[in-house]
Amino acid sequence: MVLTGLRGVGKTVLLNTFRSMAIQRLWGTGKLEARPDQSMRRPIAAALHMAVREIAPRHRAPERIEYFLGVLKAFALRDAAAPKGTSVTATFGIDVPAAEVDNAFVNVGTRMGADTAKLTAMLVKGGASPDTLKHRLKAELAWNALVKGRFKSSLEIADSDVEAQLDLHKPQDKNEVGYEYALRPVLFVVPRGSPDPVFEARKKEADALRLRFLTCAEGIPFARALHEVAVRDQVIKFSADLPQALRDILDKTDVGHLTPPEQTAEGVQVFALCSKKENKSETPGRREVRDEIFQQKFGAQAKRYLAQIRREAMIEYKTEEQK
């Protein structure tokens, strides 16, 4: 039987109904998704494997089940298009850019109060390596992308759910006000490898600019004219996206003025606060509640999906002689 029809007419619902009817009659069932760029050998084998496992406890000849599973494994492993060790993320074409992995590595160090070099030294001292951690981070990023991509609709958070959680647990955050900031980064460039006195001198220059900087309209052209100072394009940030420490700095900075200088890998940086608008739709409190709800949904969905993958997986064990 082949079911055809436009998207959304109920084909999947009907197939699931057929599956429920089959299970009630103690039949084994399997499910697979056909993709144009994917061999059908492994998906068919995985679906049959799941179906046989469903009926195996009731079968009168268990040895025949084991024989069939052996044949099925051989059938799956002969797939030349799928190299041994093919991961789930590779099957679905998920590739995590190296820059994203590096950024995650830097974030780990930031949370530990260490820069990249210090984090690397800590890992080596503990008997690990940066590559080991990066491989773990890449796997986590790929898994998150896979779950979010496959279950996007079920992971969406309705505004009514956020409101309900606020009413129940954080009623004080319902009237909280968030802000939309328009910022212009101003960088006092310092060559790499420069000693600390060079950074201190640039910080003094940044403090001097802060005293003269009264409006973005007049201050930005003046900053551009300074020696080895780069004024970057405007960026828009919402208070819900910023940690509390940065929100406190911006709240203490008047519109049209500069934030205190901070040292970065490129030099000394300040931000010109060019505008600040109220935004009640996405406040830090609402974002926190939304993230908590999402993590609960994501964790539950990821757990169910991992259990499904394990049920459908065909694992080949080899002795040292077989390797």
Backbone as CSV, one residue per row, in Angstrom:
resi,resn,N_x,N_y,N_z,CA_x,CA_y,CA_z,C_x,C_y,C_z
1,MET,0.845,-1.185,0.000,0.000,0.000,0.000,0.887,1.245,0.000
2,VAL,0.563,2.214,-0.808,1.297,3.475,-0.869,0.308,4.610,-0.625
3,LEU,0.600,5.441,0.361,-0.243,6.596,0.659,0.377,7.828,0.036
4,THR,-0.398,8.576,-0.716,0.086,9.808,-1.339,-0.844,10.950,-0.968
5,GLY,-0.322,12.149,-1.041,-1.143,13.315,-0.718,-0.277,14.512,-0.376
6,LEU,-0.891,15.676,-0.339,-0.171,16.901,-0.033,0.271,16.909,1.426
7,ARG,1.208,17.781,1.720,1.708,17.931,3.075,0.588,18.407,4.004
8,GLY,0.443,17.726,5.142,-0.524,18.170,6.132,-1.909,17.555,6.015
9,VAL,-2.097,16.610,5.083,-3.444,16.024,4.924,-3.675,14.843,5.871
10,GLY,-2.604,14.373,6.557,-2.787,13.313,7.537,-2.168,11.977,7.184
11,LYS,-1.199,11.946,6.287,-0.570,10.667,5.914,0.132,10.023,7.106
12,THR,0.904,10.821,7.826,1.644,10.288,8.968,0.699,9.819,10.066
13,VAL,-0.371,10.562,10.288,-1.359,10.168,11.300,-1.961,8.811,10.948
14,LEU,-2.275,8.613,9.649,-2.853,7.346,9.211,-1.850,6.203,9.356
15,LEU,-0.595,6.466,9.025,0.437,5.438,9.187,0.599,5.054,10.657
16,ASN,0.575,6.036,11.536,0.683,5.741,12.970,-0.517,4.932,13.467
17,THR,-1.691,5.194,12.882,-2.884,4.413,13.234,-2.713,2.965,12.803
18,PHE,-2.202,2.769,11.581,-1.925,1.412,11.107,-0.927,0.705,12.030
19,ARG,0.078,1.437,12.456,1.102,0.852,13.330,0.483,0.424,14.665
20,SER,-0.380,1.259,15.225,-1.045,0.908,16.493,-1.904,-0.341,16.340
21,MET,-2.605,-0.441,15.204,-3.425,-1.619,14.950,-2.565,-2.870,14.837
22,ALA,-1.398,-2.722,14.190,-0.506,-3.869,14.041,0.056,-4.315,15.375
23,ILE,0.421,-3.354,16.223,0.965,-3.692,17.544,-0.076,-4.420,18.380
24,GLN,-1.345,-4.003,18.268,-2.419,-4.664,19.012,-2.570,-6.126,18.603
25,ARG,-2.181,-6.431,17.362,-2.255,-7.807,16.875,-0.927,-8.550,17.049
26,LEU,-0.020,-7.916,17.835,1.276,-8.512,18.167,2.171,-8.670,16.953
27,TRP,2.019,-7.776,15.995,2.918,-7.752,14.845,4.109,-6.853,15.157
28,GLY,5.244,-7.161,14.562,6.399,-6.280,14.666,6.273,-5.141,13.671
29,THR,6.672,-3.956,14.066,6.574,-2.792,13.172,7.904,-2.055,13.134
30,GLY,8.160,-1.430,12.026,9.374,-0.617,11.873,9.070,0.671,11.145
31,LYS,9.907,1.653,11.332,9.700,2.951,10.705,11.019,3.446,10.130
32,LEU,10.963,4.006,8.931,12.175,4.575,8.335,11.804,5.787,7.494
33,GLU,12.779,6.638,7.277,12.604,7.825,6.447,13.512,7.700,5.237
34,ALA,12.948,7.791,4.053,13.722,7.698,2.816,14.224,9.084,2.434
35,ARG,15.508,9.184,2.131,16.107,10.455,1.737,16.813,10.272,0.399
36,PRO,16.741,11.268,-0.480,17.308,11.125,-1.827,18.798,10.820,-1.826
37,ASP,19.547,11.378,-0.852,20.999,11.221,-0.856,21.477,10.148,0.107
38,GLN,20.595,9.253,0.520,20.955,8.258,1.524,20.613,6.858,1.033
39,SER,21.536,5.897,1.238,21.274,4.510,0.894,20.149,3.968,1.765
40,MET,19.333,3.067,1.206,18.197,2.512,1.949,18.576,1.272,2.760
41,ARG,19.776,0.750,2.545,20.141,-0.511,3.186,20.104,-0.409,4.714
42,ARG,20.757,0.577,5.283,20.797,0.696,6.744,19.450,1.103,7.343
43,PRO,18.727,2.067,6.776,17.405,2.373,7.341,16.465,1.169,7.342
44,ILE,16.479,0.375,6.241,15.631,-0.823,6.195,16.067,-1.820,7.265
45,ALA,17.378,-1.988,7.400,17.879,-2.932,8.400,17.496,-2.480,9.810
46,ALA,17.603,-1.173,10.080,17.259,-0.664,11.408,15.771,-0.855,11.700
47,ALA,14.915,-0.608,10.680,13.470,-0.784,10.868,13.128,-2.246,11.125
48,LEU,13.743,-3.151,10.362,13.494,-4.579,10.572,14.024,-5.031,11.928
49,HIS,15.163,-4.497,12.320,15.747,-4.845,13.617,14.782,-4.492,14.747
50,MET,14.186,-3.289,14.680,13.242,-2.866,15.712,11.992,-3.746,15.700
51,ALA,11.521,-4.081,14.495,10.317,-4.908,14.388,10.540,-6.300,14.982
52,VAL,11.700,-6.884,14.687,11.994,-8.232,15.187,12.158,-8.215,16.697
53,ARG,12.788,-7.179,17.216,12.959,-7.081,18.660,11.613,-6.989,19.385
54,GLU,10.615,-6.404,18.732,9.287,-6.295,19.340,8.626,-7.659,19.496
55,ILE,8.818,-8.528,18.517,8.133,-9.829,18.561,9.005,-10.927,19.151
56,ALA,10.305,-10.655,19.352,11.228,-11.695,19.821,10.794,-12.351,21.129
57,PRO,10.332,-11.588,22.150,9.969,-12.249,23.428,8.852,-13.279,23.284
58,ARG,8.028,-13.161,22.233,6.891,-14.073,22.078,7.164,-15.188,21.063
59,HIS,8.322,-15.149,20.421,8.605,-16.130,19.367,8.934,-17.499,19.966
60,ARG,8.416,-18.568,19.319,8.580,-19.915,19.866,9.969,-20.495,19.605
61,ALA,10.752,-19.855,18.727,12.079,-20.391,18.413,13.112,-19.263,18.512
62,PRO,13.609,-18.959,19.708,14.539,-17.845,19.896,15.807,-17.955,19.053
63,GLU,16.258,-19.183,18.794,17.484,-19.335,18.006,17.306,-18.813,16.584
64,ARG,16.083,-18.910,16.073,15.833,-18.401,14.725,15.889,-16.865,14.706
65,ILE,15.490,-16.266,15.819,15.583,-14.815,15.926,17.041,-14.376,15.856
66,GLU,17.901,-15.059,16.626,19.312,-14.697,16.640,19.941,-14.908,15.266
67,TYR,19.533,-15.987,14.572,20.065,-16.241,13.228,19.647,-15.123,12.279
68,PHE,18.361,-14.724,12.369,17.869,-13.662,11.489,18.599,-12.348,11.759
69,LEU,18.827,-12.043,13.033,19.516,-10.791,13.365,20.949,-10.790,12.852
70,GLY,21.571,-11.972,12.844,22.915,-12.072,12.283,22.920,-11.797,10.790
71,VAL,21.946,-12.348,10.090,21.823,-12.087,8.645,21.542,-10.611,8.403
72,LEU,20.673,-10.028,9.230,20.312,-8.630,9.074,21.516,-7.720,9.293
73,LYS,22.348,-8.062,10.291,23.543,-7.261,10.541,24.500,-7.323,9.359
74,ALA,24.662,-8.512,8.780,25.530,-8.647,7.613,24.998,-7.828,6.443
75,PHE,23.670,-7.828,6.294,23.034,-7.046,5.233,23.335,-5.555,5.412
76,ALA,23.249,-5.078,6.655,23.465,-3.658,6.905,24.923,-3.268,6.732
77,LEU,25.829,-4.118,7.200,27.251,-3.782,7.170,27.847,-3.864,5.773
78,ARG,27.118,-4.404,4.815,27.616,-4.470,3.437,27.324,-3.195,2.667
79,ASP,26.776,-2.181,3.347,26.439,-0.921,2.689,27.717,-0.150,2.404
80,ALA,28.150,-0.150,1.167,29.387,0.546,0.802,29.252,2.048,0.906
81,ALA,28.036,2.550,0.780,27.827,4.003,0.798,27.915,4.572,2.197
82,ALA,27.822,3.726,3.216,27.871,4.217,4.593,29.087,3.622,5.278
83,PRO,30.155,4.399,5.480,31.358,3.879,6.109,31.108,3.441,7.541
84,LYS,31.922,2.482,8.007,31.753,1.977,9.358,31.948,3.117,10.344
85,GLY,31.138,3.100,11.396,31.233,4.150,12.391,30.475,5.401,12.017
86,THR,29.612,5.332,10.989,28.846,6.510,10.596,27.973,6.968,11.750
87,SER,28.086,8.238,12.109,27.336,8.760,13.240,25.962,9.223,12.792
88,VAL,25.082,9.422,13.774,23.741,9.912,13.473,23.805,11.296,12.858
89,THR,24.681,12.163,13.411,24.777,13.525,12.885,25.326,13.536,11.462
90,ALA,26.261,12.621,11.157,26.776,12.546,9.793,25.691,12.075,8.841
91,THR,24.850,11.149,9.298,23.760,10.655,8.469,22.833,11.774,8.039
92,PHE,22.580,12.726,8.938,21.670,13.828,8.626,22.396,15.064,8.104
93,GLY,23.664,14.936,7.787,24.396,16.028,7.162,24.667,17.214,8.079
94,ILE,24.840,16.975,9.368,25.116,18.061,10.307,26.622,18.231,10.439
95,ASP,27.092,19.435,10.179,28.510,19.729,10.279,28.682,20.955,11.168
96,VAL,29.465,20.822,12.217,29.697,21.929,13.143,30.948,22.674,12.692
97,PRO,30.843,23.960,12.347,32.027,24.726,11.907,33.080,24.784,13.000
98,ALA,34.339,24.790,12.581,35.443,24.847,13.537,35.381,26.116,14.382
99,ALA,34.915,27.212,13.776,34.824,28.473,14.517,33.834,28.365,15.672
100,GLU,32.751,27.614,15.462,31.757,27.435,16.518,32.331,26.599,17.660
101,VAL,33.133,25.593,17.324,33.776,24.772,18.347,34.784,25.608,19.134
102,ASP,35.574,26.415,18.421,36.561,27.275,19.080,35.877,28.265,20.015
103,ASN,34.740,28.802,19.581,34.008,29.745,20.424,33.498,29.067,21.696
104,ALA,33.018,27.828,21.549,32.564,27.068,22.714,33.731,26.791,23.656
105,PHE,34.904,26.533,23.098,36.112,26.286,23.898,36.466,27.534,24.707
106,VAL,36.385,28.702,24.059,36.669,29.970,24.741,35.652,30.207,25.853
107,ASN,34.377,29.889,25.597,33.332,30.084,26.600,33.565,29.212,27.836
108,VAL,34.076,27.994,27.625,34.402,27.125,28.762,35.448,27.801,29.640
109,GLY,36.482,28.356,28.990,37.517,29.053,29.741,36.984,30.272,30.465
110,THR,36.088,31.017,29.803,35.514,32.218,30.418,34.740,31.875,31.682
111,ARG,33.954,30.790,31.620,33.194,30.372,32.794,34.108,29.927,33.937
112,MET,35.326,29.468,33.588,36.281,29.039,34.606,37.237,30.154,35.011
113,GLY,37.053,31.336,34.407,37.933,32.460,34.711,39.319,32.315,34.130
114,ALA,39.407,31.659,32.959,40.710,31.435,32.337,40.642,31.752,30.856
115,ASP,41.749,32.282,30.310,41.810,32.498,28.874,42.175,31.186,28.191
116,THR,42.294,31.225,26.849,42.544,29.991,26.087,43.858,29.326,26.488
117,ALA,44.900,30.137,26.641,46.208,29.572,26.992,46.180,28.916,28.371
118,LYS,45.528,29.569,29.326,45.463,29.019,30.684,44.622,27.745,30.716
119,LEU,43.499,27.736,29.955,42.654,26.545,29.904,43.421,25.377,29.297
120,THR,44.199,25.649,28.246,45.009,24.604,27.624,46.006,24.027,28.616
121,ALA,46.654,24.915,29.377,47.628,24.458,30.376,46.953,23.612,31.455
122,MET,45.758,24.000,31.858,45.022,23.239,32.875,44.669,21.845,32.360
123,LEU,44.261,21.758,31.095,43.907,20.462,30.520,45.122,19.550,30.423
124,VAL,46.247,20.097,29.956,47.471,19.302,29.821,47.943,18.815,31.183
125,LYS,47.860,19.699,32.190,48.279,19.324,33.531,47.406,18.201,34.085
126,GLY,46.129,18.180,33.676,45.212,17.144,34.145,45.263,15.868,33.326
127,GLY,46.176,15.803,32.353,46.324,14.593,31.551,45.428,14.542,30.327
128,ALA,44.760,15.664,29.993,43.893,15.724,28.805,44.567,16.618,27.758
129,SER,43.811,17.021,26.773,44.337,17.898,25.730,43.200,18.774,25.204
130,PRO,43.542,19.916,24.613,42.502,20.783,24.034,41.667,20.060,22.977
131,ASP,42.306,19.204,22.174,41.573,18.489,21.125,40.516,17.565,21.711
132,THR,40.837,16.931,22.851,39.865,16.040,23.493,38.616,16.808,23.893
133,LEU,38.808,17.976,24.518,37.666,18.794,24.927,36.911,19.314,23.713
134,LYS,37.639,19.700,22.675,36.981,20.228,21.473,36.154,19.143,20.781
135,HIS,36.643,17.905,20.766,35.854,16.809,20.189,34.561,16.615,20.973
136,ARG,34.649,16.711,22.308,33.452,16.579,23.149,32.484,17.729,22.883
137,LEU,33.010,18.947,22.786,32.157,20.106,22.526,31.502,20.009,21.147
138,LYS,32.258,19.526,20.171,31.702,19.374,18.818,30.562,18.363,18.818
139,ALA,30.728,17.265,19.559,29.670,16.255,19.637,28.418,16.839,20.291
140,GLU,28.600,17.624,21.351,27.450,18.232,22.034,26.735,19.226,21.119
141,LEU,27.503,20.045,20.406,26.901,21.023,19.492,26.141,20.326,18.366
142,ALA,26.718,19.247,17.835,26.058,18.513,16.758,24.764,17.858,17.254
143,TRP,24.820,17.275,18.451,23.632,16.626,19.017,22.526,17.657,19.257
144,ASN,22.890,18.812,19.819,21.898,19.867,20.047,21.263,20.324,18.743
145,ALA,22.097,20.488,17.708,21.579,20.913,16.407,20.648,19.864,15.815
146,LEU,20.988,18.597,15.994,20.164,17.509,15.466,18.794,17.483,16.134
147,VAL,18.778,17.539,17.459,17.505,17.486,18.189,16.655,18.714,17.875
148,LYS,17.276,19.887,17.866,16.523,21.111,17.576,15.969,21.095,16.152
149,GLY,16.743,20.552,15.220,16.291,20.517,13.831,15.143,19.539,13.603
150,ARG,15.231,18.362,14.230,14.207,17.338,14.003,12.922,17.594,14.777
151,PHE,13.014,18.300,15.892,11.829,18.494,16.741,11.551,19.977,16.972
152,LYS,11.802,20.772,15.945,11.687,22.224,16.073,10.302,22.656,16.534
153,SER,9.259,22.114,15.923,7.895,22.555,16.248,7.518,22.207,17.683
154,SER,7.927,21.034,18.158,7.551,20.631,19.517,8.360,21.361,20.581
155,LEU,9.446,22.044,20.184,10.279,22.757,21.142,9.951,24.247,21.203
156,GLU,8.987,24.683,20.409,8.606,26.095,20.443,7.906,26.417,21.761
157,ILE,8.183,27.602,22.288,7.633,28.032,23.578,6.587,29.119,23.333
158,ALA,5.360,28.865,23.720,4.292,29.849,23.562,4.422,30.943,24.620
159,ASP,4.047,32.162,24.249,4.093,33.270,25.205,3.193,33.005,26.413
160,SER,2.082,32.288,26.174,1.168,31.982,27.275,1.832,31.089,28.319
161,ASP,2.730,30.182,27.873,3.448,29.331,28.813,4.394,30.157,29.680
162,VAL,5.045,31.133,29.054,5.949,32.012,29.805,5.168,32.825,30.825
163,GLU,4.026,33.367,30.393,3.196,34.157,31.304,2.726,33.310,32.488
164,ALA,2.350,32.076,32.223,1.873,31.196,33.280,2.970,30.915,34.305
165,GLN,4.180,30.687,33.821,5.297,30.426,34.729,5.660,31.665,35.544
166,LEU,5.569,32.831,34.900,5.832,34.076,35.628,4.809,34.281,36.738
167,ASP,3.534,34.035,36.419,2.471,34.183,37.424,2.698,33.231,38.597
168,LEU,3.181,32.027,38.278,3.305,30.991,39.300,4.555,31.153,40.157
169,HIS,5.692,31.465,39.519,6.966,31.438,40.244,7.628,32.811,40.403
170,LYS,7.424,33.706,39.430,8.134,34.993,39.483,7.196,36.156,39.144
171,PRO,6.160,36.363,39.928,5.220,37.448,39.617,5.878,38.821,39.631
172,GLN,6.973,38.971,40.378,7.650,40.264,40.439,8.301,40.634,39.111
173,ASP,8.566,39.634,38.243,9.214,39.911,36.957,8.223,40.296,35.861
174,LYS,6.909,40.229,36.134,5.927,40.523,35.083,5.986,41.987,34.658
175,ASN,6.304,42.886,35.599,6.357,44.314,35.284,7.780,44.799,35.021
176,GLU,8.692,43.849,34.875,10.082,44.219,34.605,10.206,44.872,33.228
177,VAL,11.124,45.825,33.116,11.355,46.527,31.854,12.717,46.129,31.302
178,GLY,12.748,45.721,30.037,14.003,45.445,29.361,14.366,46.612,28.459
179,TYR,15.563,46.547,27.895,16.008,47.657,27.052,16.650,47.133,25.765
180,GLU,16.542,47.967,24.752,17.237,47.741,23.481,18.329,48.791,23.366
181,TYR,19.582,48.333,23.273,20.717,49.247,23.246,21.298,49.322,21.830
182,ALA,21.604,50.534,21.390,22.346,50.738,20.146,23.766,51.137,20.536
183,LEU,24.736,50.297,20.197,26.118,50.480,20.655,27.078,50.618,19.481
184,ARG,28.107,51.447,19.676,29.201,51.555,18.695,30.501,51.183,19.391
185,PRO,31.091,50.039,19.061,32.376,49.661,19.665,33.495,50.591,19.196
186,VAL,34.303,51.056,20.124,35.460,51.903,19.824,36.692,51.192,20.384
187,LEU,37.625,50.829,19.489,38.787,50.034,19.878,40.066,50.847,19.766
188,PHE,40.794,50.926,20.870,42.135,51.491,20.885,43.102,50.339,20.639
189,VAL,43.611,50.258,19.426,44.382,49.093,18.985,45.713,49.006,19.722
190,VAL,46.027,47.780,20.167,47.315,47.484,20.800,47.912,46.280,20.083
191,PRO,49.142,46.383,19.552,49.756,45.242,18.851,49.865,44.027,19.765
192,ARG,49.707,42.844,19.169,49.814,41.606,19.939,51.210,41.483,20.558
193,GLY,51.235,40.981,21.773,52.509,40.796,22.453,53.037,42.028,23.148
194,SER,52.272,43.108,23.141,52.729,44.337,23.793,52.751,44.157,25.311
195,PRO,53.685,44.823,25.982,53.746,44.711,27.449,52.597,45.461,28.119
196,ASP,52.409,45.226,29.405,51.309,45.838,30.155,51.323,47.360,30.128
197,PRO,52.496,48.011,30.194,52.485,49.486,30.166,51.821,50.062,28.916
198,VAL,51.900,49.347,27.785,51.263,49.835,26.551,49.748,49.815,26.712
199,PHE,49.220,48.753,27.311,47.778,48.674,27.552,47.340,49.770,28.525
200,GLU,48.131,50.008,29.557,47.776,51.035,30.535,47.738,52.414,29.881
201,ALA,48.679,52.655,28.968,48.703,53.946,28.279,47.461,54.123,27.405
202,ARG,47.047,53.051,26.754,45.856,53.130,25.894,44.591,53.304,26.740
203,LYS,44.583,52.712,27.938,43.435,52.891,28.832,43.302,54.353,29.245
204,LYS,44.429,55.016,29.475,44.394,56.431,29.819,43.848,57.262,28.654
205,GLU,44.218,56.883,27.437,43.687,57.579,26.255,42.179,57.373,26.150
206,ALA,41.725,56.144,26.464,40.293,55.857,26.419,39.545,56.669,27.475
207,ASP,40.120,56.785,28.670,39.497,57.596,29.722,39.432,59.063,29.321
208,ALA,40.462,59.532,28.640,40.465,60.928,28.175,39.355,61.151,27.146
209,LEU,39.156,60.169,26.271,38.077,60.287,25.282,36.715,60.288,25.966
210,ARG,36.565,59.504,27.012,35.278,59.453,27.724,34.887,60.830,28.260
211,LEU,35.859,61.628,28.689,35.576,62.954,29.223,35.067,63.906,28.139
212,ARG,35.523,63.723,26.901,35.143,64.610,25.794,33.937,64.097,25.008
213,PHE,33.600,62.828,25.207,32.549,62.193,24.412,31.200,62.468,25.081
214,LEU,30.399,63.364,24.478,29.114,63.758,25.055,27.916,63.334,24.224
215,THR,28.105,63.144,22.920,27.053,62.651,22.028,27.681,61.773,20.964
216,CYS,26.916,60.823,20.447,27.438,59.957,19.390,27.652,60.739,18.096
217,ALA,26.786,61.694,17.830,26.884,62.468,16.586,28.208,63.206,16.495
218,GLU,28.680,63.753,17.615,29.933,64.501,17.595,31.123,63.635,18.022
219,GLY,30.877,62.693,18.911,31.977,61.906,19.451,32.537,60.866,18.501
220,ILE,31.676,60.262,17.684,32.144,59.222,16.755,33.145,59.783,15.744
221,PRO,32.855,60.909,15.047,33.856,61.464,14.120,35.158,61.828,14.832
222,PHE,35.056,62.336,16.049,36.268,62.697,16.793,37.103,61.457,17.100
223,ALA,36.442,60.365,17.500,37.168,59.130,17.816,37.846,58.560,16.580
224,ARG,37.171,58.653,15.432,37.752,58.136,14.186,39.053,58.853,13.841
225,ALA,39.175,60.095,14.239,40.355,60.880,13.886,41.546,60.584,14.792
226,LEU,41.349,59.849,15.867,42.436,59.546,16.780,43.380,58.508,16.193
227,HIS,44.625,58.497,16.682,45.655,57.594,16.168,45.377,56.157,16.590
228,GLU,45.365,55.255,15.617,45.176,53.819,15.837,43.938,53.527,16.697
229,VAL,42.836,54.143,16.305,41.544,53.901,16.942,40.564,53.469,15.856
230,ALA,39.870,52.354,16.078,38.901,51.833,15.116,37.498,51.966,15.697
231,VAL,36.602,52.594,14.941,35.194,52.698,15.328,34.415,51.724,14.469
232,ARG,33.825,50.745,15.083,33.152,49.684,14.332,31.676,49.995,14.130
233,ASP,31.042,49.175,13.275,29.626,49.397,12.945,28.747,49.236,14.182
234,GLN,27.588,49.865,14.102,26.647,49.807,15.217,26.104,48.399,15.407
235,VAL,25.947,48.016,16.673,25.337,46.729,17.008,24.152,46.977,17.931
236,ILE,23.126,46.148,17.783,21.935,46.244,18.628,21.954,45.087,19.614
237,LYS,21.830,45.401,20.881,21.809,44.384,21.924,20.581,44.583,22.807
238,PHE,20.000,43.470,23.249,18.875,43.515,24.173,19.344,43.105,25.555
239,SER,18.781,43.736,26.564,19.203,43.436,27.934,19.011,41.961,28.267
240,ALA,18.013,41.321,27.641,17.774,39.896,27.896,18.928,39.028,27.399
241,ASP,19.717,39.544,26.443,20.825,38.767,25.894,22.126,38.969,26.663
242,LEU,22.143,39.905,27.594,23.387,40.283,28.258,23.429,39.757,29.691
243,PRO,24.621,39.394,30.167,24.749,39.000,31.578,24.526,40.208,32.489
244,GLN,24.236,39.937,33.743,23.897,40.994,34.690,25.007,42.033,34.805
245,ALA,26.265,41.607,34.775,27.381,42.543,34.928,27.388,43.584,33.813
246,LEU,27.139,43.148,32.571,27.120,44.094,31.449,25.888,44.991,31.505
247,ARG,24.759,44.432,31.954,23.553,45.263,32.096,23.791,46.373,33.112
248,ASP,24.497,46.037,34.196,24.783,47.040,35.218,25.653,48.163,34.656
249,ILE,26.647,47.806,33.829,27.519,48.818,33.234,26.729,49.751,32.321
250,LEU,25.864,49.173,31.488,25.086,49.993,30.553,24.055,50.844,31.294
251,ASP,23.497,50.316,32.370,22.524,51.094,33.137,23.179,52.306,33.803
252,LYS,24.471,52.201,34.085,25.190,53.313,34.714,25.770,54.287,33.692
253,THR,25.625,53.966,32.404,26.168,54.814,31.338,25.049,55.653,30.731
254,ASP,25.245,56.945,30.672,24.243,57.826,30.069,24.259,57.682,28.558
255,VAL,23.108,57.900,27.934,23.028,57.859,26.472,23.918,58.946,25.896
256,GLY,24.702,58.577,24.881,25.622,59.522,24.269,27.017,59.493,24.875
257,HIS,27.228,58.620,25.882,28.522,58.530,26.548,29.159,57.170,26.317
258,LEU,30.380,57.014,26.861,31.146,55.786,26.669,31.182,54.956,27.949
259,THR,31.220,53.633,27.772,31.377,52.725,28.908,32.835,52.749,29.372
260,PRO,33.135,52.284,30.577,34.525,52.199,31.041,35.352,51.296,30.119
261,PRO,36.637,51.565,29.988,37.481,50.757,29.094,37.721,49.362,29.644
262,GLU,37.828,48.407,28.732,38.156,47.030,29.101,39.202,46.492,28.146
263,GLN,40.089,45.680,28.662,41.166,45.125,27.853,40.686,43.891,27.110
264,THR,41.003,43.805,25.822,40.664,42.653,24.993,41.923,42.141,24.311
265,ALA,41.777,41.094,23.518,42.926,40.539,22.803,43.450,41.515,21.751
266,GLU,42.581,42.429,21.286,42.989,43.367,20.235,43.451,44.712,20.772
267,GLY,43.174,44.975,22.045,43.569,46.259,22.606,42.680,46.656,23.767
268,VAL,42.276,47.920,23.791,41.398,48.456,24.827,40.117,48.936,24.155
269,GLN,38.984,48.487,24.671,37.710,48.768,24.000,36.728,49.463,24.928
270,VAL,35.986,50.407,24.341,34.858,51.057,25.014,33.666,50.983,24.071
271,PHE,32.474,51.204,24.609,31.267,51.198,23.789,30.548,52.532,23.931
272,ALA,30.177,53.103,22.802,29.362,54.313,22.811,27.893,53.898,22.862
273,LEU,27.191,54.353,23.900,25.768,54.051,24.039,24.980,55.137,23.309
274,CYS,24.545,54.819,22.077,23.918,55.837,21.223,22.408,55.933,21.413
275,SER,21.766,54.879,21.880,20.339,54.950,22.183,19.974,53.831,23.145
276,LYS,18.857,54.048,23.851,18.396,53.083,24.845,16.875,53.160,24.881
277,LYS,16.211,52.071,24.414,14.756,52.059,24.321,14.174,50.965,25.214
278,GLU,13.035,51.274,25.825,12.358,50.273,26.642,11.786,49.155,25.776
279,ASN,11.811,47.944,26.331,11.297,46.783,25.605,10.717,45.819,26.635
280,LYS,9.381,45.785,26.729,8.723,44.946,27.731,8.420,43.535,27.234
281,SER,8.580,43.298,25.923,8.220,41.988,25.371,9.272,40.921,25.663
282,GLU,10.539,41.330,25.819,11.615,40.356,26.049,12.557,40.906,27.114
283,THR,12.183,40.736,28.349,12.982,41.204,29.475,13.898,40.084,29.966
284,PRO,14.915,40.400,30.763,15.788,39.342,31.289,15.014,38.262,32.048
285,GLY,14.003,38.679,32.850,13.225,37.696,33.603,12.446,36.763,32.689
286,ARG,11.830,37.334,31.640,11.080,36.507,30.689,12.013,35.575,29.924
287,ARG,13.174,36.086,29.538,14.121,35.239,28.815,14.584,34.075,29.695
288,GLU,14.814,34.344,30.963,15.240,33.283,31.876,14.171,32.201,31.990
289,VAL,12.917,32.610,32.115,11.824,31.638,32.216,11.680,30.864,30.915
290,ARG,11.767,31.571,29.784,11.656,30.908,28.478,12.768,29.869,28.308
291,ASP,13.991,30.235,28.720,15.115,29.302,28.599,14.915,28.079,29.497
292,GLU,14.365,28.303,30.687,14.123,27.177,31.595,13.099,26.210,31.007
293,ILE,12.029,26.751,30.427,11.010,25.894,29.815,11.605,25.132,28.634
294,PHE,12.402,25.844,27.837,13.014,25.203,26.667,13.932,24.061,27.099
295,GLN,14.756,24.299,28.128,15.679,23.263,28.572,14.929,22.031,29.065
296,GLN,13.789,22.239,29.720,12.983,21.102,30.173,12.443,20.315,28.982
297,LYS,11.897,21.037,27.993,11.368,20.370,26.803,12.482,19.684,26.019
298,PHE,13.595,20.400,25.860,14.710,19.861,25.083,15.271,18.607,25.753
299,GLY,15.450,18.662,27.073,15.998,17.516,27.786,15.112,16.282,27.653
300,ALA,13.805,16.477,27.785,12.879,15.346,27.672,12.874,14.783,26.255
301,GLN,12.857,15.669,25.247,12.830,15.212,23.855,14.139,14.523,23.485
302,ALA,15.254,15.082,23.925,16.557,14.484,23.632,16.672,13.100,24.262
303,LYS,16.146,12.946,25.459,16.186,11.643,26.136,15.371,10.611,25.367
304,ARG,14.164,11.006,24.906,13.330,10.072,24.138,13.990,9.705,22.808
305,TYR,14.578,10.696,22.158,15.197,10.444,20.856,16.424,9.548,21.007
306,LEU,17.198,9.774,22.065,18.374,8.932,22.296,17.953,7.489,22.547
307,ALA,16.862,7.305,23.303,16.361,5.947,23.547,15.922,5.293,22.240
308,GLN,15.290,6.077,21.358,14.865,5.542,20.060,16.064,5.137,19.222
309,ILE,17.081,5.982,19.189,18.277,5.672,18.406,18.937,4.400,18.910
310,ARG,18.983,4.252,20.220,19.611,3.059,20.788,18.817,1.801,20.465
311,ARG,17.470,1.939,20.459,16.647,0.771,20.105,16.889,0.342,18.662
312,GLU,17.075,1.325,17.787,17.195,1.030,16.361,18.635,0.766,15.932
313,ALA,19.590,1.007,16.831,21.000,0.885,16.452,21.397,-0.561,16.236
314,MET,22.320,-0.740,15.327,22.911,-2.066,15.099,24.390,-1.928,15.413
315,ILE,24.798,-2.506,16.532,26.161,-2.355,17.025,26.954,-3.618,16.714
316,GLU,28.094,-3.435,16.111,28.955,-4.572,15.769,30.112,-4.643,16.766
317,TYR,30.195,-5.740,17.496,31.274,-5.951,18.443,32.333,-6.851,17.800
318,LYS,33.608,-6.477,17.978,34.678,-7.265,17.402,35.711,-7.606,18.464
319,THR,36.239,-8.805,18.375,37.344,-9.198,19.243,38.630,-8.649,18.652
320,GLU,39.734,-8.746,19.390,41.015,-8.256,18.902,41.431,-8.992,17.636
321,GLU,41.083,-10.280,17.523,41.452,-11.047,16.350,40.689,-10.598,15.099
322,GLN,39.445,-10.080,15.305,38.619,-9.679,14.171,38.950,-8.295,13.658
323,LYS,39.632,-7.492,14.485,39.936,-6.113,14.080,41.006,-6.083,13.014
